[in-house]
């Protein structure tokens, strides 16, 4: 059985980690022996727990997070494609040559034994690619883009902020790693030309593999809504305020009781600026007034202590929105229950490179409300499986929310269509077959 070493530099947190887990679970059925090399941190971001049941080799960042400079620890904290002031994972484009070499050296050590693999399947373009070139130069590499690296590179090409002092060097590195890869996997057709333009590669080298869902877990089933929302918002709350721990935001049973009688709009994700949580809350306040109907908005996610710009609680207070609930961060395994206790999945992000949660929500029979750009524009069919609105269009988003709240029959009809589309296009077992084909081609091309 050929061996694939799957690499993820980051500790499990964002969408790419869910993709890694799903594909690592599905690839053995396609004939691959899979080992995962992943970042790790104790608590939120535990690779052992996240990849339970899989062969995982963690690189522990826990001590780095407590170090005076996480980038100089051993091993160093992973950097980020996002520039978040004060974050321990500083943006790649700010790291100088010394810190770059420190990253590469750490991953060279972590990749010990990589030369015995048949293929290296590396997620994102990171110093792990450089380490692979140094310790296993004869092993083919397949690189899987998740979009965030393209966003940083496009920002550099437009004109990097002055604090991105090493931007040009990192742009050259990303292009070099892409050029060395036997194949590039992108999440959507719209990413192919973007990747070709940004990385200087032939579009023919790209294979499109959408993010998917586990059809055995994400489907329509009965959930006791009252019990679920009581448990997660009252009995064991996980919502958090600025400076507060999970559970610092809780609700009364009387507040939660209304959720069982109202349509529930569900947002799932981090509290980063591109997600536009504040915009969603303000649009929801307008939709409540316009629809004349009661509804609830639940925010599921927000990695504890991590947010950019306006915190959701500030937006709630400023907008006067009511029936907005912060449910906190939960493991992915809990998501099907939350989806089946809701009526609409909402993703107002203006730069979502794919939008896996849309697919997962649609698989559970929810219509989607999203922005008509990038991945969501390819996933959601406006008028059939959900609503698409323009980026940063608060009025348009409010109108879509109001229609979804008020028109129950239309909401359910679009939800039924969404489930059919999701199951036909985005189930992981069939998507894993495309990844397997790309890995096999890389191995064969190397042998010849």
N, C-alpha and C positions, 0 to 999 in steps of 0.2 A: 504494500500500500504506500503510495507516495506521501511524503511528509511536507506539510505546509506550516511554516512558522508565521503566525499572524501577529503583527506588531502595532501597538497603540501606545504612543508616548504619554498620553494624558491619563490621569486617574479617572475611573468611571464617573461621569457627571453628565455629559451632554448626549446629543443624539448619536454621535459616532460610536459611542460605547455600546449602545443598544444594537446598532448595526453589526458590530463585531461579535457580540454575543449571539445574535440570531444566526449569522452566517457560520460561526464556529460550531453551533449546534447542528446546523443543517448539512454542512460539508461532509462529515463522515458518511452519510448516506449516499453521497456521490463518489465515495471511494478515497477520501483523504484522511490521513492521520494529522490531526490539528493540535498545535500547541500555541497558546496565547502568551505573548510578552506584553505586559501592561504596566502603566503607572499605578500607584496605590497610595492611599493615605488611610490612616485609622479613622473610624467613624464614617462620615459621609465620604464615599469614594473608596470603600474597601473592595479591592479586586477579588479577594477570596470569596466574599459573600456575593458580589455581583456576578462573577463567573462560576458560581457553585456548580459542581458536576462536570466542569471542563478542566482540561490540563492547562493551568495558568501559572506563569512565572512572574511574580510581581517585582517592581522596582519601587521601593518604599520612599515616599517624599515626606513622611511624617516629621522626621527630625529637621528636614530642610525648612518646613513651614515655621518652625520655632527658632530658626537661626537668624542672626542679625541681618544677613543677606542670603535669602533662600537660593539665589543663583550661584552662590559660592560654596554651598554646602556639598557634602559628599554622601550620596549622589545629589546633584542639584535639582531643585524644583523645575518642572517643565515650564517653558515660557508660554505665551498665548498669542493668538492672532488678533486679539482685541486689546485695545489700549484703555485700561481701566485704572484711573489714578489711585495709587495706594495699594493696588492688588499685589499679592506676593508673586503671582505669575505675570511678570512684566512682558510687554510685547516683544516678539522676536526682533523686530526692526530696531530695537534700542540696545541690543546686546553686542558688545564689541568682540574683536577676534579672540581675546583671551577667554571670555565667557562662552563663546561659541565652541572653542576647542575643549573647554571643560565639559560642555554638554556632550560632545562627540565622544570624548574619552569614557564618560560614564556609560554611554550606550554601547560602545565597543566592548566593555566589560560585560554588560548585560547580554550581549549577543554572542557570548562565548558558546561555541558549538553550532552556530548558525551555518557553518560551512557544510554540515551534515544534512541540512534540509534540501529538499528538491526545489522549493520555491519560497521566496520571502514575500508575503502579502502584507504590505505596509499601508496603514491608514493615515491619511494626511501626508504632506511633505514636510519632514522634520529632520533634525540632526540624526535620527535613527537611520535615515537613508544614507547619510554620509558614513555612519558607523558600519552599515552593511557593506558599502563599497570597500571599506578598509579590511574588515575581518572575513568577509565571504564574497570576494570579487567575482567568483565564478558561478555564484548562485543567482538565477534570474530574479528580478524584482518586479512585482506588479503593485502599482501605487493606486490607492483608492482615494479620490478627492471627495471632501465633504463640503466644499464651498467656502469655508472660512479662510483658507489659504489664498483663494482667488480674490476674496474681498480685500485682504491686506495687500496683495500684489497690485490690484487695481488702484488702491489708494496711493501706493508708491508711484505708480506710473502717472497718476494725475498730479502728483506733487506732494511728497510726504511732509507731515508736520516737522518743524525744526527739531523736536525732541526725538524723532526717529533718526538718530544720528548715523545708524548703520544700515539704512534702508537699501541703498544700492547693492551692498554686499549680500544682503539676504535675498534680494530679488534675483541676483545671479545664482545663488545657491539653489533656490527653488527651481529655477530653470534647468540647472545642471542635473538635479535629482530627477526631474521629470524626463529629461533627455536620456538618462541612463535606464529608465524603467522600460521593461519589455512591453508593458501595456499600461494604459491609464483607464481607470474606471470612474465614470462620472454618474451623478445621481439622476440626471435628466437630459433630454435632448438639448435644452437651452444652454446647458453647461458646456457642451462639446465645443462650440465655436469660441466661447469665452475662455475655455482652457487652452485652446489652440492659440488664440491671440495673446493671452497673458503669459503663457509658458513657452511659446515658440515651437509648438509640436505639430505634427501632422494630425488633422482630425481623424484620419483613418485608424490611428492607433488607439482611439478611445472606444470603450465599450460602455454602453449605458445600462446601468443596473439600478433601478429605483429602490428606495428604501421600502421595506415591506412590513408585514405583520404575521404573527403566528395564527393561522386560521383555527387552531384548536383552542386558543385562549381568547382571541378577540372575535366575539360573535354576539348576537342578541340573546340575552337570558334574563330571567326575572331576578330583581334585586329588591330587598326590603329597604326602600328609600329612607323611611323614617329612622330605621335602625342605623343605616350607614352614616347619614349626616349627623345623627345624635352622637355616634361613636367618635367621628373624626373632628367634629366642631365643638362638642361639649365635653364628652367624657375623657377623650385623649387628644386634645387639640395640638396641632403642630404649627399653626400660623405664628409668625414672629414679627415684632416691631423693630424699628431701627435700634440697634444696641441690645436687643432682647434675645433670649434663647427661644428655641422651638417651644411653643405652648404659651408664649407671652401674649398672644392674641387668642381670646376665647369668646364664646358666644353663649347666650342663654338658651334654654330649651324652647322658650317662647319664640325667640328669633328664628331658630332652626325649624320649628314646626311649620312655618310658612313654605319652606322649600318643598315639602311633600305635596303641596297643593298648587305649586306654580311651575311654569317651564323653567328649567335650569340651563343656563348658558355656561359652558365650561371652558376656561382657558387652562392650558397645561404648558409649562415651560419655565425658563429662567426669567429673572427680573432685570434683563439687560436693556439698554436703550433702544436697540433695533426692534425689540418686541412690542414697543408702544403700549405698555400697560396703562399708563396715564391716559392716553388717547382713548383706549377701550373703556375705561371707567367713565370718562366724560361723555363718550358717545352713548354708553348704557344709561346714564342719567337722562340724556335727551330722549332716548328710546322709551324709557319708563313714562315720561311725560307725554310723548307723542302717541304711544299705543293705547294709553288709558287702561292697560292691563298690568297685572302684577307679574313679576318675574324675579329670578335670582341670578346673580353672577357669582360663580365660584372660581377663585384663582388657586389652582393646584400647582405647586412648584415653588420656585424661588429658593435656590440653594441657600441654606441658612447663613445669614449675615452678608449675603452677596446681592447688591443691587446697584444700579447706575441711575444717576439723576434723581428723579422724583420717586420716592417710595410709594407703593400703592396706598398705604394709609393716608399719606398726604394728599394724594389725588382724590381719594374718597371724601375726605373732609372738605377740600376745596370745591369739589363739584356738587356736593350735597347729595350724591348718589346714596340710595338706601338698598338694603338687601344685597350687599356685596360682601362676600365671605372669603377669608384667606384660610385655605385648608392646609397649607404647608407642603413640605417636601415629602414624597412617599416613594417607595420602591416601585419599579416598573411593574412588578407582579401584581400590584394593587390596582393598576390603571383600568383593567376591564370592568371592575366593579364600579369605579367612579364614572366611567363612560356610560354604563347601563343605568346609572342613577341620574343621568342627565338627558337633555333633549337636543342640544346643539353644541357642536365644537367650534370654538372661535379662536382664530389666530391672526391678530392684526399686524404681525411683524412685516416690516417693509423690505427686509433683505433676507428672507427665509430661502435658503438654498434648495431645500426640498420641502420639508413639512411632514415628517413621519407621523406626528400625532394626528394630522388630518386623516391619513390613511387608516390609522387605528380607530379613530372615532367613526369614520364612515363604515368600517367593518362591523361596528357595533350598532349600525343603523341610525347614526346621527348625520343630519345634513351639516355642511360646513360653511362657515363665514370666514373668508380670507381675503388677502390682498392680491390683486390681479397683476402679479409680477413673479418672476423666477419659478421655483418649483410649484407653489400653490396654484399658479395659473394653469399648470399642466395637470394638476390633480383634480381640481374642482371645476365642474362644468356649470357655469352660471345659468340659473333657471331650471336645472335638472337635478344636480346633486348638492346644490347649495347656492351661496351668493358670493360674488366677487365684487370688491370695491377698489377704488383707486388708493394709492399710498397716501397716508396722512390726511385722508378725506373724512374728517370727523362727522360731517353731515351725512355723507354716503354710508358710513358705517352705522350711524344711528338709525338711518332708514332701513338698512338690512336687518339690524337687530330688532327694530320695531315690527317689521313684517314677520320675522321668525317667531316673535313672542305672540303676536296677535292671531296669526293664521295657522291654527293647529293642523287642519287637514293638509295644507300646503307643506308645512314643516314635516309631517309624517310621510307624505308622498316623496319628497326629496330625500328623506332619510332612507326609504326603501330602495330608491334608485342608487343612492350612495353605497349601500351595502353590496348591491349587485356588482357595481363597478369595482369596488375594492377587492372583492373576492376573485374577480376575473383577471385583474391586472397586477395585484400587489402581494399575493401570498408568498411567504418566504421560500417554501420548498421549490417552487418553480424558478424564483429569482436566483436561488443558490446554484441552480444548474448553469446559469449564465456565468456566474463567477467561476465555477468549476471549469467551464470551457476555456475561460481566459487564462486560468492558472495552467491548465494542461497545454495550451498553445505556447505559453512562455517556456515551459520545460522542454517541449519538442523543438522549438526554435533554437534554444540554447544547445541542445544536443547536436543539432545540425550546423 
